[in-house]
Amino acid sequence: MIQHRTRIKMCGFTREVDVQAAVHVGTDAVGFVLYPPSPRNVSMARAAELARLLPAFVTPVLLFVNETPENIQQACAAVPGALLQFHGDESADFCEAMSLASGRPHLKVARIPLTEAASFDLLKFASTYKKAQALLLDAHVDGYGGGGKTFNWSLLPPNVNAHLVLSGGLTPANVADGIRALRSSGLSLAVDVSSGIESDKGLKDADKIQQFVAAVRAADADLL
């Protein structure tokens, strides 16, 4: 039997040493927050500097929240090859237009309520955002992301016609539980972590980065 490999995205990087630590342990994608209210925000120029540290086959991801088309296009020009992540209230038409204009795939965040997760119609959301490369499942908190909160994974539907990325409050201690809960719910499952690998907001911890990846790989081995 072929062993499943859960893809890993780590997000909210602001320092070279943290990007290098993530690359060292085999992270698949590294995210940069281009949203000024966020404590993890970086400028387009800074995102470009950090993205240049990524080797081949490690994907940069640019996170936007209700951003203008002009700024999105400028960021894409600054960071060649980046995936687009729309974390706000962007419509499906807007996301698709930005993907088409930039020639980049996009992720769309589904903000799942912390309570009554079953009230969120993920099947309808997946149909609406069917052009997204994947749906990133995050907890709905004040602001946009990085709140370190988990939603009730067990209340999501088991038959989502989309590639899924589990986010929201993941840590080395609980990521295996999340993988077990949702690994068969969509076309595929990846994971995304930000606050769970930090010593402070925007400052990553190399030990936590390593522990997170080890936990994901252990979960993959258990699911053979």
N, C-alpha and C positions, 0 to 999 in steps of 0.2 A: 504493500500500500504506500502511495506517495504521501509524505508528511506535509500537512498544511503549514504554510508560513504566513502568519499574521503580519501584515504591513504596519509599520510604525511611523507616525508623524509626531514630531515634537515642535511646539510652537512658543512664540514669545521671546525670541532670542535678541539680546542686545549687546553681547560681548563675544569677541573672537574665541576666547578660551572655551566658552560654552558650546559654540558651534563645533569646535574641534573635538570636544568630548563626545558630542552626539554622533559625529561622523565616525569616531573611533570605535564605537560599540555597534555600528551597523544600522543606524537610523535610516529610514527610506526617504523621509521628507522633513525639511526644516522650514518652519513658518516664521514670518516676520509681520508684526502688527503695524499697519499703517492707519492708525486711528488715534488722533491726538489725545482724547480723554483717557486713553488706557495708560497705566503705569508701565506697560511693556512697549509703548509706541516708539518707533524709530522713523527717522526721515527716509525719503526715497534714496538719498545718497548713502545713508548708513546701511540700509537694506542691501544696496548694491555692493558695498564693501564687504559685508558679511557673506553675501551669496557667492562672492568670488572664491571663498574658502572651500566651497562644496566641490567634491570630485565628481567625475562622470557617474551618472545613474543615481545621484542623490538629488532630489527635486526641491527647488525653492518654492515656497508657497507665500503669496502675498494676501494678507487678510485685510478686507475692506469692510467698512460699516457705513452704508448709505452714502457712498462717495460719489463724486461727480465723474461723468465719463472722461472729462479732460484729465483729471488727476489719475484715473485708472490707466489711461493710455500713457501718461508720462511715467508712471511706475513700471509699466510693462516694458517701456523702452529702456529704463534704467536697469532692469533685472531680466535679461534674456532667458527664455525658457521656463519662466515661473508659471505655476498654476495659480488660478484666481480663486479666492475663497470669499464668498459673500456672506457676511455674518449679521446683516441687518434686516431691513424690511424690503429688500429688493424684490421686484416682481420677476416672474419667470422670463417675460419678454426682455427686461433690462439685462438679466444675467446672460441670456442667449445673445443679445446684441453685443455685449462686451466681449464674449467669447469669440464671436464672429469677427469683430473689429480687430481684436488682438491676435487671433489665431491660436488662442490658448484654451484648454479645457477649464471648466470651473467646478467648484464644490459649492453646494448651498447648505447653509446651516438650518436645521429644524430645531427650534427652541422648545424643548419638551417641558411641560409644567412639573415643578417639583412634587406637587401633590396632584392626584388624579391624572396621571400620565395617560391613562386610557382615553381621556377626553380629547386628546390630540389625534386628529385623523391622519395618521402617517401614510396610509394608503392613498388618500386624496392628495396629500402633499407630494408624494412620489409621482403621482400622475401629473400634477401641475408642473413640477420641476423635472420632467422626464429627460430634458437635455443635459442635466447636470451629470458630470462623471460619477459623482457619489453624493450622498446626503450625509452630512455630519450631524450626529445626534448630540445635542448639548443641552444642559439644564438651563431653563429659563430663569435667569437671575436679573436683578437690577443692573443696568448697564448691559454690556454685550460680552459675555464669556469671561473665562479666567476666574470664576468665582469659587472654584473648588467644591462645587455642590454636585451630588449625583441625583438622578431621578430614578424612579422605580422601573428597572429594566424589564421585569417580568410582565409588565402591563402592555408592552408593545406587541403589535401583531406579528405572527410568525411567518408571514408570507409577503414580504415587501418586495416589489419588483424594482429593486435598485441596489446598487452597491452601497454599503453602509460603513460609516466611520464612527465608532463609539467615542464620545468625548464627555467632559463634564465630571470633574472630581475624581478622575482616575489617579491611582497611586500604585507603587509597587505592591502594596498589600491587597488591593482589590481588583487589579486589572484582570487577573485570571478568572475571577468570578464573572466579570463583565463579558469576557470572551466565551465562557461556558454558556452564559445566559442568551447571547445573541448570535452566536456563530452561524446558526442555520436560519436566521430570520430574514436575510436578504440574499442577493446574488453573491456577495462576499462580505467579509468583515475585516476592517482595519481599526486601529486605535489611534487616538490623538491625546497628547498630554501637555499640560502647561504648568499649572500651579503645583502639581504633584511631584515635580522634579526640581523644585526651587528651594533655595535658602531664604529668599526674599523676592518680592515681585520683580520679575525681569532678570533676576540673578539665579542662574541654574546651579545645581549641585552635582558634581561629577559622580559621586557615589550613588545618588538617587537615580541619575541617568542610567548608570550601569545596572542597578537593581531593577529598574523598570523593564529594561530589555530582557534581563535574565528571567523575570517573572513571565513575560510574554512568551519567551521560548520554552519555558517549563510548561506553560499551559498548552502550547502547541504539541509538545511531546506527549502530554497526558491525553490528548484528543485523537490519537492515532486509532 
